[in-house]
Amino acid sequence: MTDKFLLTVNNLSKSFLQPNGMKLNILDNLNLNVSEGTVIAITGVSGSGKSTLLHLIGGLDTPDLGTVNYKDKVVSLLKTDTMARYRNEEIGFLYQFHYLLPELSVIENVAFPFLMNKFDKELAYKRAKTLLGLVGIEDKENNMPSQLSGGERQRVAIARSLVNKPNLLLADEPTGNLDFKTGEKIFLMFRDLIKNENLTAIIVTHNENLANLSDYKYKLKNGKLIRE
């Protein structure tokens, strides 16, 4: 860990207009500093804004007020082509549901984002094979997603999220669809992989026990992050 911040979130506010015309405030002057090489966990009740925060950091939405700064650049001000590179090359996304393409094999699913970026099939499959080995399912590379267990599918999703060698991983309930024992095993593997790859991660989870395994733990409450 270093004292250098990879990401800073300054006075971030976000609201949504409800069907009845009332404004619902989700994030309220929220602040967060993320050092390179750290794993941060964010907990909070459903609807507290955890996913919204990840979407703002990942450039999938824009704030009402405040800024998300990545390597001293304001994410919401990035031009279209620069934003696309930010999402595809700097950020890795991992969700509760694996979103694997059912018609593609395991290795094809992992290689797919790399192929879309680099158009180099040989390099894409080499990277995919390496990652499948790191997540412990190299023997499943030719299987289809339907032939895998829930934990195995999430391992594939983890490998896919890393294939473009992102600097920052954003994980939204990455073990939410798994039983506790499997979820803990996947989380520990995920955390160790992040450390070994010298990455930074922000993980949203409802599981307090898993959150305690991270370097820093925050709770999102009333639109603000509280350090725990």
Secondary structure, 3 states (H helix, E strand, C coil): CCCCEEEEEEEEEEEEECCCCCEEEEEEEEEEEEECCCEEEEECCCCCCHHHHHHHHCCCCCCCEEEEEECCEEHHHCCHHHHHHHHHHHEEEECCCCCCCCCCCHHHHHHHHHHHHHCCHHHHHHHHHHHHHHCCCHHHCCCCHHHCCHHHHHHHHHHHHHCCCCCEEEEECCCCCCCHHHHHHHHHHHHHHHHHCCCEEEEECCCHHHHCCCCEEEEEECCEEEEC
